[in-house]
Amino acid sequence: MSRPEPSPVRPAPFLTPSTALFNSALQAAYFLVGVRAAGHRSILVMNIGVPDRDASFPRLPRLTADDVITWL
């Protein structure tokens, strides 16, 4: 017995922006609920936009996986 091929899903173009907005708001709400469930009292603050050229600076150096992971 062979498995049937899944049918391709094509979202309606007019629904895509509103669905993306709703899903991002829902994700932020779940994050906030999780933070509060962990015992933290907070508000949700997000930075949205593009910083001014003078306000940004180069990325700081990052640690390698070997520096931070200890295998037991």
SULCOR-V671500 format. One record per residue. N is the residue number from 1. OMEGA is omega in radians with two decimals (* if undefined). BURIAL is 1 if it has 24 or more other ideal C-beta (glycine too) atoms within 12 Angstrom, else 0. D_CENTER is the distance of its C-alpha to the mean C-alpha in Angstrom with 2 decimals. Layout:
BEGIN
N OMEGA BURIAL D_CENTER
N OMEGA BURIAL D_CENTER
END
This chain:
BEGIN
1 -3.12 0 39.68
2 3.13 0 36.91
3 3.09 0 33.40
4 3.10 0 32.77
5 3.10 0 30.47
6 3.12 0 27.32
7 -3.14 0 27.55
8 3.13 0 25.10
9 3.11 0 22.77
10 -3.13 0 22.88
11 3.08 0 20.98
12 -3.07 0 23.13
13 -3.11 0 22.34
14 3.13 0 22.99
15 -3.03 0 20.44
16 -3.13 0 17.43
17 -3.12 0 16.55
18 3.09 0 17.19
19 3.11 0 15.30
20 3.13 0 12.10
21 3.13 0 12.75
22 -3.12 0 13.59
23 3.12 0 10.64
24 3.08 0 8.21
25 3.11 0 10.94
26 3.10 0 11.30
27 3.11 0 7.86
28 3.13 0 8.65
29 3.10 0 12.10
30 3.08 0 11.52
31 -3.14 0 9.86
32 3.09 0 12.93
33 3.11 0 15.25
34 3.11 0 14.31
35 3.13 0 14.97
36 3.11 0 18.15
37 3.11 0 19.18
38 3.07 0 19.13
39 3.13 0 21.70
40 3.07 0 20.01
41 -3.09 0 20.87
42 2.97 0 18.38
43 -3.13 0 17.20
44 3.12 0 13.79
45 3.12 0 13.90
46 3.02 0 11.59
47 -3.14 0 13.00
48 3.10 0 13.00
49 -3.13 0 15.41
50 -3.13 0 17.20
51 3.06 0 19.23
52 -3.12 0 22.92
53 -3.13 0 24.33
54 -3.08 0 26.26
55 -3.10 0 23.41
56 3.12 0 21.37
57 -3.10 0 22.65
58 3.13 0 22.26
59 3.13 0 19.75
60 3.13 0 21.42
61 -3.13 0 22.60
62 3.08 0 20.54
63 3.08 0 22.24
64 3.13 0 22.82
65 3.14 0 22.08
66 -3.14 0 25.87
67 -3.00 0 25.99
68 -3.09 0 23.58
69 3.03 0 24.03
70 -3.14 0 27.28
71 -3.14 0 28.30
72 * 0 30.74
END
